[in-house]
């Protein structure tokens, strides 16, 4: 399947998608690409909110806000996600997990990428509607979706065989 179809499939059947990704073999380039594309998309999703914030508070210009967000999403978040993946793998190993460091990274990075359409929607809601109820509901949904996909994918990576 293509990556877009896999993202949509992950919303309904994350374990099956993870099993398919794991069956493709260990490809560190693909895992890094999942993380970097997800971080770039989340950064882009923040643009409307950053523009609104710069318009409402001109003491910090838009270009400074953009540089800060870009630095955070492309240089701070990726190493942090590597640490989170390693910590989750350590916890799973203690709990009897049979996965690998690679499978822990794949599950986390794929989950972030699979949830990005809702992060983009959240960014539009924040930028065009301001910080209101709609933005909070969409943001909460995106976070819950990410956690569900990650938990299911991580379970598959550590313990699972997909039921047929």
C-alpha positions, 0 to 999 in steps of 0.5 A: 500500500502507499503511505497515504492509504497506510495512514488512513488504514492506521486509523482503523487497523493500526496493528495490521499496518504495523505488521505490514511495515515490520514485514518490509524489513528493517529500513532505518532510512524509512523510519527517519523519513517518517519522523522528519516528514511528520515533524515538518507537517506538524511545523507547517500546521502551526503556521496559521496559529503563529501568524495569528499570534504575531498579528495579535502580539506584534512585539515578537515578529512572525519571522522569530516565531517561525524560526523558533517553531522550525528549530523546535520541530526539526532539531529538538523534537526528533532527538526527543522522540528517539529517547521516548522510543528507547525508553518505551523499548526498555519498559517493554523489555522489562515487561517481556517484550520481544521487539527490537529498538528498531520496532520501537522507533518504527511504532512511535514515528509511524504513529506520529505520521499517521496522526498528522492529518489531525494535527494539521486540522488542529493547526488550521482551527488554531490559526483561523478560529483562535484558541477556542473550543473547536481547536481544543476538541480537535487537538484532544482528538489528535492526541488521543488518536496518536496515543491509540495508534502508538499503543496498538502499533507498539503492542504489535511491534513487541508482542503481536501476531495479527489475528486473521 
